[in-house]
Amino acid sequence: MGDRELDVLAGHNANIASSLFDPDGLIVQTGDPEIRVAAMPELKLWLAKS
């Protein structure tokens, strides 16, 4: 999980799912994360389903 495209790409390079934390919806270049969240509860719900 991270708040930059670099964090998402690092997850992909490690062959793990990545998430982008973007509470303000301002990040343009995302790196194609598996999930993009604005609040931590969203990530918890996604993880519970996986």
Secondary structure, DSSP 8 states (H G I E B T S, - for coil): -BSSHHHHHHHHHTTS--EEE-TTS--------SEEESSHHHHHHHHHH-
